[in-house]
Amino acid sequence: MNEFLKHEGVPLPRNTPDKSVSGDRLVINDSSRLTDEEIANTIMFNELMGIQIAVRGVTESTRSDVGAVFLKYFLFLKCFLMKVSWMQTLQHLMKQRGYLKIPPHLPR
């Protein structure tokens, strides 16, 4: 598949190095540890999923008053605003360090 994409001129994203597995469970190889890029992407994914699930609870509630109460306590509290501003900061840092995964772009 990689050869086909290269032949068609599609730019391929960087791959993380393969993880080696040792037989001893107490010894952790340097190549087995998570990189900063993997940690940052995991944190961003988990935060986005948490917000999506919370908003889904509001939109799929069968009673409108239950949805309104959930909306009141989730969306308008400082925790939601702090979470969104923290995620913007994380996204900016990920762009600076090249951790943000950008899909390949084909020139027209």
Beta strands, then each sheet from edge to edge (+ up, - down):
end
